Amino acid sequence: MMPTNNKKYVQVLVDINKLGTKTFSYLIPNNLRNEIKIGQAVSIPFGRRKQSLKAYVVGFNDYLEEGIKAKEIDEIIESEPLFSLEYLNLLSWVSTYYFCDIQSVLNIALPQKFFEKNVKKYRKPKIKSKLDEIEKTDSTTSLSPAQKKVYDEIKKVNAPTSLLYGITGSGKTEIYFKLIEDTIKQGKNVLFLAPEIALVSQLTIRTIKRFSKDKVAIWHSSISEAKKYETWQKLRNNEIKILFGARSAVFAPIQNLGLIIIDEEHDQSYKQTMPNPRYNAKDVAKKLVELYGAKLVLGSATPSIESYYEAINSNSLFVLKERYNNAHLPKVVVIDMKEERAQKNYTPFSKTLIKNVDETIENGHQVIFLINRRGFATYTQCMECGEILYCKKCAIPLIYHSQDDSYKCHYCNFELHNPKCPKCASTAFEHFGLGVQKVETMAKSVFSKYKIARLDSDSLTKKNEHIEILEDFQKGNIDILIGTQMIAKGLDNKNVTLVGVINADLSFNLPDYRSSERGFSLLTQVAGRSGRGENEGKVIFQTYNCENVFLKNAQEQNFEDFYENEIELRQMLDYPPFSKMIRIILSSKNELRAQKSASEIEFALCDYLKKLSLDEEILLLGPSPCVINKIKEEYRFNILIKNKLGFNGHKTILRFLKSIKLPDDIKMVVDIDPSDIL
């Protein structure tokens, strides 16, 4: 039971048309003073016309700013609090740590249906989910000796966070299921996060088959607000035992939380890059564990450098080194595409890959092609004058999409149809580079006798389409599945015996300190989709740089060697885990003004740190133009901060940033623990 209140004013959260979600203070009537609680829904008069709106109690105080006259709340709509003090503490921590206002946090945490006045007249979701058709079929699977050993060790460890590092196909999911089963038997509930919506759906289907649909729900950005609201109410009533979701599910109000599992924990999809709050679901989950006394299990075949380092140093690393049922890791072959071009093969498919595709499908097995780039082509060039077709608002080339014959910017959604060259007005364009749509088109020509499908964010045009494509692939109705990184994680189709990576160099070529980690993880993960059944698998990496040391690590599926090489570089350069990063981006439509503001802030911060004698523990890089130096017509400059003092350093930097007053034409973005520096 939550404590009653003896304060004069109540702070309420309300969603206002055209203004968004805001907090306001209202006077508490005497007759409600002993009844009002945090988390209750109340009715408030708003504006000059005293329009009656629904709001939520989020705090109390005794004083208002001078000149403000508070109105009284009208009534308590729902006496039972809809969220707890612990839940508000979590949201408050997110607001403070990620340097944003509480309203921004609440905007992503609460379904907007919460602010509808007539909640009792609320309609249930009209569209039935495909997940509702799944029935419980599986019985409990016994763990192998290796799995049982790791499971027992995780149960015994005192550390709140454990890392399960298991090679692809080693059976991490079965250990997750055993931990889930134990948690439910203890009367507690489970939050299970996965990085991609497609993977969330797959895991949810497997879990329903094991535990029944009555205990399982799903939560991510693509489900409707109505469905989200319905799930929220079930969570509140403790009707759901296992909640699956992508990163935003970390804000769902699960009762009696006992266990959080984060699968593919290395994936950068757990970090929200925009809008505010720019949170990382892994770090929010660690705060949840602290608040609720739950346990967190991270799992991956390619753990993040930070997680692996932390697990080693806290004795909470648990390792599965063999595939389940002693299956072999797939053989990985590297093909030099420079030699293919020398032999006048200008298709994206090497002769070796073509031969292996034919053999694989003729033997009744299936194939995956990975090309980690959306769209048809990477840039479009005028054949009359050589001009590249750029986004008018951003400093990047437009990407051609053959599906709707359009040219799109993947940063601001600017779109062109039937363009003319901005320099000479010609329409003689050629498309260069490889995107997933072009690979699909060429594959349908080269492999015309096979059934081919594509799975990427641009190909999903209707609800649940990703589930349908994956079901068709699982049933054998698709011979070749082509996709971006979406298909590299979690696919467990035992009939896949060949994976082809069309351009293995792509992820290694970005000017970012995490590019090697991302490239290694992607290649290792997609290689792990092959040979997960009784038949041995094969993987073909096509590359223009056979000497890349990280490519060789991925070929050998050797995470330990990769880690040793990478951690040495990180320590030498003071990158995470040897510091915590903060990225400050200053932007303006006037390039000189943005540069000037960035320089002034860097100079003032340097001076501030020197006065505190912290300039050797908090290091600054920049200001310098961002790699993508213009987005949405605004020029961008960034300052990188390497904080080696932990949370104390973090608070010092944020204290300085709060003191900054910017001109109206300058925008500042503060990205805590950025996933990239592009």
C-alpha positions as CSV (number, residue, x, y, z in Angstrom):
1,M,0.0,0.0,0.0
2,M,1.4,3.4,-1.0
3,P,1.6,6.1,1.7
4,T,-1.1,8.9,1.8
5,N,-0.1,12.5,1.3
6,N,0.1,15.5,3.6
7,K,1.4,18.0,1.0
8,K,-0.5,21.0,-0.3
9,Y,0.0,20.5,-4.1
10,V,0.1,17.5,-6.4
11,Q,2.2,17.3,-9.6
12,V,0.3,15.7,-12.4
13,L,1.3,14.4,-15.8
14,V,-1.1,15.2,-18.6
15,D,-1.1,14.9,-22.4
16,I,-2.1,18.2,-24.1
17,N,-3.1,18.5,-27.7
18,K,-0.2,20.1,-29.8
19,L,1.9,20.5,-26.6
20,G,2.7,16.8,-25.8
21,T,3.1,15.3,-22.3
22,K,3.7,17.9,-19.6
23,T,3.7,18.1,-15.8
24,F,1.7,20.8,-13.9
25,S,0.9,21.5,-10.2
26,Y,-2.6,21.5,-8.8
27,L,-4.1,22.2,-5.4
28,I,-5.3,19.1,-3.5
29,P,-8.9,19.6,-2.1
30,N,-9.2,18.9,1.6
31,N,-11.6,16.0,1.1
32,L,-9.0,14.2,-1.1
33,R,-5.9,14.9,0.9
34,N,-5.8,11.4,2.6
35,E,-6.8,9.5,-0.5
36,I,-4.5,10.8,-3.2
37,K,-1.5,8.6,-4.1
38,I,1.4,8.4,-6.6
39,G,0.3,6.7,-9.8
40,Q,-3.5,7.4,-9.5
41,A,-5.5,8.7,-12.5
42,V,-7.2,12.1,-11.7
43,S,-9.4,14.5,-13.5
44,I,-8.1,18.1,-13.8
45,P,-9.5,21.4,-15.2
46,F,-7.2,22.7,-17.9
47,G,-7.0,26.1,-19.7
48,R,-9.3,29.1,-19.6
49,R,-12.3,27.0,-20.5
50,K,-11.4,24.6,-17.7
51,Q,-11.5,21.6,-20.0
52,S,-11.6,18.4,-18.1
53,L,-8.6,16.2,-18.8
54,K,-7.2,12.9,-17.4
55,A,-3.9,13.1,-15.7
56,Y,-1.6,11.0,-13.5
57,V,-0.1,11.8,-10.1
58,V,3.7,11.8,-10.2
59,G,4.7,13.9,-7.1
60,F,3.8,16.3,-4.3
61,N,5.1,19.6,-3.1
62,D,4.3,22.5,-0.7
63,Y,5.4,25.5,-2.7
64,L,4.8,27.0,-6.2
65,E,6.9,29.5,-8.1
66,E,5.9,33.1,-7.3
67,G,2.9,34.3,-9.4
68,I,1.4,30.9,-10.1
69,K,-2.1,30.3,-8.8
70,A,-3.0,26.6,-8.8
71,K,-6.5,25.2,-9.6
72,E,-7.9,22.3,-7.7
73,I,-8.0,18.8,-9.1
74,D,-11.6,17.7,-9.8
75,E,-11.7,14.1,-8.7
76,I,-9.8,10.8,-8.5
77,I,-10.8,8.7,-11.5
78,E,-9.0,5.4,-10.5
79,S,-8.2,4.9,-6.9
80,E,-5.8,2.0,-7.6
81,P,-2.4,3.4,-8.6
82,L,-1.3,2.5,-12.1
83,F,2.4,2.6,-11.4
84,S,4.5,2.5,-8.3
85,L,7.0,4.7,-6.6
86,E,9.8,2.3,-7.7
87,Y,8.6,2.7,-11.3
88,L,8.8,6.5,-11.0
89,N,12.2,6.3,-9.5
90,L,13.3,4.3,-12.5
91,L,12.0,7.0,-14.9
92,S,13.6,9.7,-12.8
93,W,16.9,7.9,-12.9
94,V,16.7,7.7,-16.7
95,S,15.8,11.4,-16.9
96,T,18.9,12.3,-14.8
97,Y,21.4,9.9,-16.3
98,Y,20.5,10.5,-19.9
99,F,20.3,14.3,-19.5
100,C,16.7,14.8,-20.6
101,D,13.4,16.0,-19.1
102,I,11.0,13.5,-17.4
103,Q,8.3,14.2,-20.0
104,S,10.5,12.7,-22.7
105,V,10.9,9.5,-20.6
106,L,7.2,9.3,-19.9
107,N,6.4,9.7,-23.6
108,I,8.2,6.5,-24.5
109,A,7.2,4.7,-21.3
110,L,3.4,5.2,-21.2
111,P,0.9,4.2,-23.9
112,Q,-0.9,7.3,-25.1
113,K,-4.2,5.5,-24.5
114,F,-3.6,6.3,-20.8
115,F,-4.7,9.9,-21.3
116,E,-8.1,9.1,-22.8
117,K,-10.7,10.3,-20.3
118,N,-13.2,7.5,-20.8
119,V,-11.0,4.6,-20.1
120,K,-14.0,2.3,-19.3
121,K,-15.4,2.8,-22.8
122,Y,-12.0,1.9,-24.2
123,R,-12.2,-0.6,-27.1
124,K,-10.1,-3.6,-27.2
125,P,-7.6,-4.1,-30.1
126,K,-9.6,-5.1,-33.3
127,I,-6.7,-6.9,-35.1
128,K,-6.0,-10.4,-33.7
129,S,-2.3,-11.2,-33.5
130,K,-0.9,-14.3,-35.2
131,L,0.6,-15.1,-31.8
132,D,-2.9,-15.8,-30.5
133,E,-3.1,-18.8,-32.9
134,I,0.0,-20.5,-31.3
135,E,-0.7,-23.3,-28.8
136,K,1.4,-25.0,-26.2
137,T,3.0,-28.1,-27.8
138,D,6.6,-28.5,-26.4
139,S,7.5,-30.4,-23.3
140,T,10.5,-29.5,-21.2
141,T,13.8,-30.4,-22.9
142,S,16.6,-31.8,-20.7
143,L,19.8,-29.9,-20.6
144,S,23.1,-31.4,-21.9
145,P,25.9,-31.8,-19.3
146,A,27.6,-28.6,-20.6
147,Q,24.3,-26.6,-20.4
148,K,23.5,-28.0,-16.9
149,K,26.9,-27.0,-15.6
150,V,26.4,-23.4,-16.8
151,Y,22.8,-23.3,-15.6
152,D,23.9,-24.4,-12.1
153,E,26.8,-21.8,-12.0
154,I,24.4,-19.0,-13.0
155,K,22.0,-20.0,-10.2
156,K,24.8,-20.0,-7.6
157,V,26.5,-16.7,-8.5
158,N,25.9,-13.7,-6.2
159,A,26.6,-11.0,-8.9
160,P,23.3,-9.3,-10.0
161,T,24.4,-9.5,-13.7
162,S,25.7,-12.7,-15.4
163,L,27.1,-13.0,-18.9
164,L,26.3,-16.2,-20.8
165,Y,28.9,-16.4,-23.7
166,G,27.9,-19.3,-25.9
167,I,29.0,-19.9,-29.4
168,T,26.2,-19.9,-32.1
169,G,24.1,-23.0,-31.8
170,S,25.3,-23.9,-28.3
171,G,21.8,-23.9,-26.8
172,K,21.7,-20.7,-24.8
173,T,17.9,-20.5,-25.3
174,E,17.3,-23.8,-23.4
175,I,19.2,-22.4,-20.4
176,Y,17.1,-19.2,-20.6
177,F,13.9,-21.4,-20.5
178,K,15.1,-23.3,-17.5
179,L,15.8,-20.1,-15.6
180,I,12.4,-18.7,-16.7
181,E,10.7,-21.9,-15.4
182,D,12.5,-21.6,-12.0
183,T,11.5,-17.9,-11.8
184,I,7.8,-18.6,-12.4
185,K,7.8,-21.4,-9.9
186,Q,9.1,-18.9,-7.3
187,G,6.0,-16.7,-8.0
188,K,8.0,-14.1,-9.9
189,N,7.9,-12.8,-13.5
190,V,10.3,-12.4,-16.4
191,L,11.3,-9.7,-18.9
192,F,13.0,-11.1,-22.0
193,L,14.5,-8.6,-24.4
194,A,15.7,-9.2,-28.0
195,P,17.2,-6.6,-30.4
196,E,14.9,-7.1,-33.5
197,I,11.2,-7.3,-33.8
198,A,11.5,-10.4,-36.0
199,L,13.6,-12.1,-33.3
200,V,11.2,-11.0,-30.6
201,S,8.4,-12.8,-32.5
202,Q,10.4,-16.0,-33.0
203,L,11.3,-16.2,-29.4
204,T,7.8,-15.5,-28.3
205,I,6.4,-18.3,-30.5
206,R,9.0,-20.7,-29.0
207,T,8.1,-19.6,-25.5
208,I,4.3,-19.9,-26.0
209,K,4.9,-23.5,-27.2
210,R,6.8,-24.2,-24.0
211,F,4.8,-22.2,-21.4
212,S,1.4,-21.5,-23.1
213,K,0.0,-18.2,-24.5
214,D,-1.9,-17.3,-21.3
215,K,1.4,-16.5,-19.5
216,V,3.2,-14.6,-22.4
217,A,2.8,-11.2,-23.9
218,I,4.8,-9.1,-26.4
219,W,5.8,-5.4,-26.4
220,H,7.6,-3.3,-29.0
221,S,7.2,-0.1,-31.0
222,S,5.3,-1.8,-33.8
223,I,2.4,-3.0,-31.8
224,S,-0.6,-0.7,-31.7
225,E,-1.3,1.7,-28.8
226,A,-4.5,-0.2,-28.1
227,K,-2.6,-3.5,-27.8
228,K,0.1,-1.8,-25.6
229,Y,-2.6,-0.5,-23.3
230,E,-4.2,-3.9,-23.0
231,T,-0.9,-5.5,-22.2
232,W,-0.1,-2.7,-19.6
233,Q,-3.4,-3.5,-17.8
234,K,-2.6,-7.2,-17.7
235,L,0.9,-6.5,-16.4
236,R,-0.6,-4.2,-13.7
237,N,-3.0,-7.0,-12.7
238,N,-0.1,-9.5,-12.6
239,E,-1.7,-11.7,-15.3
240,I,1.5,-11.9,-17.4
241,K,4.4,-14.0,-16.3
242,I,6.8,-13.5,-19.3
243,L,7.0,-10.3,-21.3
244,F,8.9,-10.3,-24.6
245,G,10.0,-7.2,-26.3
246,A,12.5,-5.0,-28.0
247,R,14.3,-2.2,-26.1
248,S,11.2,-0.1,-25.1
249,A,9.8,-3.1,-23.2
250,V,12.3,-2.3,-20.4
251,F,9.8,0.4,-19.4
252,A,6.8,-1.9,-19.1
253,P,5.5,-2.1,-15.5
254,I,6.1,-5.8,-14.7
255,Q,4.9,-6.9,-11.3
256,N,7.1,-9.1,-9.0
257,L,10.1,-8.9,-11.4
258,G,12.5,-11.7,-10.7
259,L,14.6,-12.2,-13.9
260,I,15.6,-10.1,-16.9
261,I,17.2,-11.8,-19.9
262,I,18.8,-9.8,-22.7
263,D,19.6,-12.0,-25.7
264,E,22.1,-10.9,-28.3
265,E,23.3,-8.4,-25.7
266,H,26.0,-7.0,-28.0
267,D,23.5,-5.6,-30.4
268,Q,23.5,-1.8,-30.9
269,S,19.7,-1.9,-31.3
270,Y,19.4,-1.7,-27.5
271,K,20.6,1.9,-27.7
272,Q,18.1,4.5,-28.7
273,T,19.8,7.1,-30.8
274,M,16.9,9.5,-31.2
275,P,14.8,11.1,-29.9
276,N,15.4,11.7,-26.2
277,P,15.9,9.8,-24.0
278,R,18.9,8.3,-25.8
279,Y,18.9,5.4,-23.4
280,N,20.5,1.9,-23.5
281,A,18.1,-0.8,-22.5
282,K,20.9,-2.8,-20.9
283,D,21.8,0.0,-18.5
284,V,18.1,0.6,-17.7
285,A,17.7,-3.1,-17.0
286,K,20.7,-2.9,-14.6
287,K,18.9,-0.1,-12.7
288,L,15.7,-2.2,-12.7
289,V,17.7,-5.1,-11.1
290,E,18.9,-2.7,-8.5
291,L,15.5,-1.3,-7.7
292,Y,13.6,-4.7,-7.6
293,G,16.3,-7.1,-6.4
294,A,16.0,-9.1,-9.6
295,K,18.6,-11.0,-11.6
296,L,20.0,-10.0,-15.1
297,V,21.3,-12.5,-17.6
298,L,23.0,-11.2,-20.7
299,G,23.6,-13.7,-23.5
300,S,25.6,-13.6,-26.8
301,A,27.9,-15.5,-29.1
302,T,29.8,-12.3,-29.6
303,P,29.5,-10.3,-26.3
304,S,30.2,-6.6,-26.3
305,I,33.7,-5.7,-25.3
306,E,32.4,-3.8,-22.2
307,S,30.1,-6.7,-21.0
308,Y,32.9,-9.3,-21.5
309,Y,35.4,-7.1,-19.6
310,E,33.0,-6.5,-16.8
311,A,32.0,-10.2,-16.5
312,I,35.7,-11.3,-16.3
313,N,36.4,-8.8,-13.6
314,S,33.3,-9.7,-11.5
315,N,33.6,-13.5,-11.9
316,S,30.2,-13.7,-13.6
317,L,31.3,-15.0,-17.0
318,F,29.8,-18.4,-18.0
319,V,30.9,-20.1,-21.2
320,L,29.4,-22.7,-23.7
321,K,32.1,-23.7,-26.1
322,E,30.4,-26.5,-28.0
323,R,27.3,-26.6,-30.1
324,Y,24.3,-28.5,-28.8
325,N,24.3,-32.3,-29.6
326,N,28.0,-31.9,-30.6
327,A,27.1,-30.3,-34.0
328,H,30.1,-28.8,-35.8
329,L,30.6,-25.2,-36.4
330,P,30.2,-24.4,-40.1
331,K,33.3,-24.3,-42.4
332,V,34.0,-20.7,-43.4
333,V,35.6,-20.0,-46.8
334,V,36.9,-16.5,-47.8
335,I,36.6,-15.5,-51.5
336,D,38.7,-12.7,-52.9
337,M,36.3,-10.7,-55.1
338,K,39.2,-8.9,-56.7
339,E,40.1,-12.2,-58.4
340,E,36.5,-12.6,-59.5
341,R,36.6,-9.2,-61.2
342,A,39.9,-10.1,-62.8
343,Q,38.1,-13.1,-64.3
344,K,35.4,-10.7,-65.6
345,N,32.7,-11.9,-63.1
346,Y,30.9,-8.6,-62.3
347,T,27.9,-10.1,-60.5
348,P,27.8,-9.9,-56.7
349,F,28.0,-13.7,-56.6
350,S,31.4,-15.5,-56.8
351,K,31.6,-18.7,-58.9
352,T,32.2,-20.6,-55.7
353,L,29.0,-19.2,-54.1
354,I,26.9,-20.0,-57.2
355,K,28.1,-23.6,-57.3
356,N,27.4,-24.1,-53.6
357,V,23.9,-22.6,-53.8
358,D,23.0,-25.1,-56.6
359,E,24.4,-28.0,-54.6
360,T,22.7,-26.9,-51.4
361,I,19.2,-26.5,-52.8
362,E,19.5,-29.7,-55.0
363,N,20.2,-31.5,-51.7
364,G,17.0,-30.2,-50.3
365,H,18.6,-27.6,-48.0
366,Q,18.2,-23.8,-47.7
367,V,20.4,-20.7,-48.2
368,I,20.8,-17.3,-46.5
369,F,22.4,-14.3,-48.2
370,L,23.5,-11.3,-46.1
371,I,24.1,-7.8,-47.5
372,N,24.1,-5.3,-44.8
373,R,22.8,-2.3,-46.7
374,R,19.3,-1.2,-47.4
375,G,18.0,0.0,-50.7
376,F,19.0,-0.9,-54.3
377,A,22.2,1.1,-54.8
378,T,24.5,3.1,-52.5
379,Y,24.8,6.2,-54.7
380,T,23.5,7.5,-58.0
381,Q,25.6,9.4,-60.5
382,C,24.8,11.6,-63.5
383,M,26.4,10.2,-66.6
384,E,26.5,13.6,-68.3
385,C,28.5,15.6,-65.8
386,G,29.5,13.2,-63.0
387,E,27.4,14.8,-60.3
388,I,26.3,12.6,-57.3
389,L,22.7,12.8,-56.3
390,Y,22.8,14.1,-52.7
391,C,20.0,14.7,-50.2
392,K,19.1,18.4,-50.2
393,K,19.1,18.5,-46.4
394,C,21.9,16.1,-45.4
395,A,25.5,15.6,-46.5
396,I,24.9,12.0,-47.7
397,P,24.0,10.4,-51.1
398,L,20.4,9.5,-51.8
399,I,19.8,5.8,-51.9
400,Y,17.8,4.4,-54.8
401,H,14.9,2.1,-53.9
402,S,13.7,0.0,-56.8
403,Q,10.5,-1.1,-55.0
404,D,8.8,2.3,-55.5
405,D,11.3,3.8,-58.0
406,S,12.3,6.5,-55.5
407,Y,15.5,8.1,-54.1
408,K,15.5,8.3,-50.3
409,C,17.6,9.7,-47.5
410,H,17.8,7.3,-44.6
411,Y,18.5,10.1,-42.1
412,C,15.7,12.7,-42.8
413,N,13.3,10.6,-45.0
414,F,13.6,13.2,-47.8
415,E,12.4,11.5,-51.0
416,L,12.6,12.2,-54.7
417,H,10.8,10.8,-57.8
418,N,11.9,11.3,-61.4
419,P,14.8,13.6,-60.4
420,K,16.9,15.8,-62.7
421,C,20.6,16.4,-62.2
422,P,21.0,19.5,-60.0
423,K,24.0,20.6,-62.0
424,C,23.1,19.9,-65.7
425,A,19.4,18.9,-65.5
426,S,20.1,15.6,-67.2
427,T,18.1,12.5,-66.4
428,A,20.9,10.1,-67.5
429,F,21.6,8.4,-64.1
430,E,23.5,5.2,-63.2
431,H,23.2,3.4,-59.9
432,F,26.4,2.2,-58.3
433,G,27.1,0.0,-55.2
434,L,25.1,-2.8,-53.8
435,G,22.0,-2.7,-51.7
436,V,19.8,-5.5,-50.6
437,Q,17.2,-4.8,-53.2
438,K,19.8,-5.0,-56.0
439,V,21.1,-8.3,-54.6
440,E,17.5,-9.6,-54.6
441,T,17.0,-8.5,-58.3
442,M,20.3,-10.0,-59.4
443,A,19.7,-13.2,-57.4
444,K,16.3,-13.7,-59.1
445,S,18.2,-13.6,-62.5
446,V,21.1,-15.8,-61.5
447,F,19.1,-18.3,-59.4
448,S,15.8,-18.0,-61.4
449,K,14.7,-21.6,-60.8
450,Y,14.6,-21.1,-57.0
451,K,12.1,-19.5,-54.6
452,I,13.6,-16.2,-53.2
453,A,12.4,-13.8,-50.6
454,R,13.8,-10.7,-48.9
455,L,13.6,-9.7,-45.3
456,D,14.6,-6.1,-44.3
457,S,12.8,-3.1,-42.9
458,D,11.9,-1.8,-46.3
459,S,10.3,-5.0,-47.4
460,L,7.8,-5.2,-44.5
461,T,4.7,-3.5,-45.8
462,K,2.0,-5.1,-43.6
463,K,1.5,-6.1,-39.9
464,N,3.1,-9.5,-39.0
465,E,4.7,-9.8,-42.4
466,H,8.1,-10.7,-40.9
467,I,6.4,-13.6,-39.0
468,E,4.9,-14.9,-42.3
469,I,8.2,-14.7,-44.2
470,L,10.0,-16.5,-41.4
471,E,7.3,-19.1,-41.1
472,D,7.5,-19.7,-44.9
473,F,11.3,-20.1,-44.6
474,Q,10.9,-22.5,-41.7
475,K,8.4,-24.6,-43.6
476,G,10.8,-24.8,-46.6
477,N,8.7,-22.6,-48.9
478,I,11.7,-20.3,-49.5
479,D,15.0,-21.6,-51.0
480,I,17.0,-18.4,-50.6
481,L,16.3,-15.8,-47.9
482,I,18.1,-12.5,-48.6
483,G,18.3,-9.8,-45.9
484,T,20.2,-7.2,-43.9
485,Q,21.4,-7.7,-40.3
486,M,17.8,-8.5,-39.4
487,I,18.4,-12.1,-40.5
488,A,21.8,-12.5,-38.8
489,K,20.4,-13.0,-35.2
490,G,18.5,-15.8,-33.7
491,L,17.3,-17.6,-36.8
492,D,17.2,-21.3,-35.8
493,N,16.3,-23.1,-39.1
494,K,18.0,-26.5,-39.0
495,N,17.7,-26.9,-42.8
496,V,20.0,-23.9,-43.5
497,T,23.4,-25.3,-44.6
498,L,24.8,-22.4,-46.6
499,V,25.3,-18.7,-45.7
500,G,26.7,-16.3,-48.2
501,V,27.9,-12.8,-47.1
502,I,27.9,-10.7,-50.2
503,N,30.2,-8.0,-49.1
504,A,32.0,-8.9,-45.8
505,D,33.9,-5.6,-45.8
506,L,31.0,-3.3,-45.3
507,S,30.9,-3.1,-41.5
508,F,34.6,-2.8,-41.0
509,N,34.9,0.4,-43.2
510,L,33.2,2.9,-40.9
511,P,35.3,5.6,-39.2
512,D,34.1,4.6,-35.7
513,Y,35.9,3.0,-32.8
514,R,33.2,0.2,-32.6
515,S,33.3,-0.7,-36.3
516,S,35.6,-3.7,-35.8
517,E,33.4,-5.0,-33.0
518,R,30.2,-4.6,-35.1
519,G,31.8,-6.2,-38.2
520,F,33.1,-9.2,-36.2
521,S,29.8,-9.7,-34.4
522,L,27.7,-9.5,-37.6
523,L,29.9,-12.0,-39.6
524,T,30.1,-14.4,-36.6
525,Q,26.4,-14.2,-35.9
526,V,25.3,-14.8,-39.5
527,A,27.8,-17.6,-40.0
528,G,26.1,-19.2,-37.0
529,R,22.8,-19.6,-38.9
530,S,24.4,-22.4,-41.0
531,G,24.6,-26.1,-40.0
532,R,22.4,-25.9,-36.8
533,G,20.8,-29.3,-37.6
534,E,22.2,-32.8,-38.5
535,N,23.9,-31.6,-41.7
536,E,27.2,-29.8,-41.7
537,G,27.0,-26.1,-42.6
538,K,29.2,-23.9,-44.9
539,V,29.7,-20.2,-44.9
540,I,31.2,-18.0,-47.7
541,F,32.6,-14.6,-46.9
542,Q,33.1,-12.5,-50.1
543,T,35.6,-9.7,-49.5
544,Y,37.9,-7.2,-51.2
545,N,40.4,-7.3,-48.2
546,C,41.4,-10.8,-47.3
547,E,44.1,-9.5,-44.9
548,N,41.7,-7.9,-42.4
549,V,42.7,-9.5,-39.0
550,F,39.1,-9.1,-37.6
551,L,37.7,-10.9,-40.7
552,K,40.1,-13.8,-40.0
553,N,38.9,-13.9,-36.4
554,A,35.3,-14.1,-37.7
555,Q,36.3,-16.8,-40.2
556,E,37.7,-18.9,-37.3
557,Q,34.7,-17.9,-35.0
558,N,37.4,-16.9,-32.5
559,F,36.0,-14.3,-30.1
560,E,38.8,-14.6,-27.6
561,D,41.5,-13.6,-30.1
562,F,39.3,-10.8,-31.3
563,Y,38.7,-9.6,-27.7
564,E,42.5,-9.6,-26.9
565,N,43.3,-7.5,-30.0
566,E,40.4,-5.1,-29.4
567,I,40.8,-4.6,-25.7
568,E,44.5,-3.7,-26.2
569,L,43.5,-1.0,-28.6
570,R,40.7,0.3,-26.3
571,Q,43.1,0.6,-23.3
572,M,45.7,2.3,-25.4
573,L,43.2,4.9,-26.6
574,D,41.1,5.2,-23.4
575,Y,37.9,4.0,-25.0
576,P,35.2,2.0,-23.2
577,P,35.5,0.0,-21.0
578,F,38.4,2.1,-19.8
579,S,36.3,5.3,-19.9
580,K,32.6,6.3,-20.2
581,M,31.8,8.3,-23.3
582,I,29.7,11.4,-23.6
583,R,29.2,12.9,-27.1
584,I,28.0,16.6,-27.4
585,I,26.7,17.6,-30.8
586,L,26.2,21.3,-31.7
587,S,24.2,22.0,-34.8
588,S,22.9,25.0,-36.7
589,K,21.8,26.0,-40.2
590,N,24.8,28.4,-40.1
591,E,28.0,26.3,-40.3
592,L,30.2,29.0,-38.8
593,R,27.8,29.6,-35.9
594,A,27.8,25.8,-35.1
595,Q,31.5,25.7,-35.2
596,K,31.9,28.8,-33.0
597,S,29.5,27.4,-30.4
598,A,31.3,24.1,-30.3
599,S,34.6,25.8,-29.8
600,E,33.3,28.0,-27.0
601,I,31.8,25.1,-25.1
602,E,34.9,23.0,-25.4
603,F,37.1,25.9,-24.2
604,A,34.8,26.6,-21.2
605,L,34.6,22.9,-20.3
606,C,38.4,22.6,-20.5
607,D,38.7,25.6,-18.1
608,Y,36.1,24.1,-15.8
609,L,37.8,20.8,-15.5
610,K,41.3,22.4,-15.0
611,K,39.9,24.4,-12.0
612,L,38.6,21.2,-10.5
613,S,42.0,19.4,-11.3
614,L,40.1,16.8,-13.3
615,D,41.6,17.5,-16.8
616,E,43.7,14.3,-16.7
617,E,40.8,12.1,-15.7
618,I,38.2,13.6,-18.0
619,L,39.6,13.9,-21.5
620,L,38.2,16.0,-24.4
621,L,38.5,15.4,-28.2
622,G,37.4,18.1,-30.7
623,P,35.4,20.0,-31.5
624,S,35.5,18.6,-35.1
625,P,32.9,18.2,-37.9
626,C,30.8,15.0,-37.4
627,V,31.5,12.3,-40.0
628,I,28.1,13.0,-41.4
629,N,28.5,16.7,-41.1
630,K,25.0,17.8,-42.2
631,I,21.6,16.4,-41.4
632,K,18.2,18.0,-42.0
633,E,19.9,21.2,-43.3
634,E,21.9,21.6,-40.1
635,Y,25.7,21.6,-39.9
636,R,27.0,19.4,-37.1
637,F,30.1,19.6,-34.9
638,N,30.9,17.2,-32.0
639,I,32.9,17.1,-28.8
640,L,33.8,13.7,-27.4
641,I,34.4,13.3,-23.7
642,K,36.2,10.3,-22.2
643,N,35.3,10.1,-18.5
644,K,37.6,7.9,-16.4
645,L,36.0,8.8,-13.1
646,G,32.7,6.8,-13.4
647,F,29.5,8.3,-12.0
648,N,31.2,11.2,-10.2
649,G,32.7,12.3,-13.4
650,H,29.4,11.9,-15.1
651,K,27.7,14.2,-12.6
652,T,30.5,16.8,-13.0
653,I,30.0,17.0,-16.7
654,L,26.2,17.1,-16.6
655,R,26.4,19.9,-14.0
656,F,28.5,21.9,-16.4
657,L,26.2,21.2,-19.3
658,K,23.1,22.3,-17.3
659,S,24.8,25.7,-16.9
660,I,25.1,26.3,-20.6
661,K,22.8,28.9,-22.2
662,L,22.7,28.5,-26.0
663,P,21.6,31.1,-28.6
664,D,18.2,30.3,-30.3
665,D,19.8,29.2,-33.5
666,I,22.0,26.6,-31.9
667,K,20.9,23.1,-30.9
668,M,22.7,20.8,-28.5
669,V,22.4,17.0,-28.3
670,V,24.0,15.2,-25.4
671,D,24.4,11.5,-26.1
672,I,25.4,9.5,-23.0
673,D,27.3,6.3,-23.8
674,P,26.9,6.7,-27.6
675,S,26.8,3.6,-29.7
676,D,28.7,5.3,-32.5
677,I,30.5,8.5,-33.2
678,L,29.2,9.1,-36.8
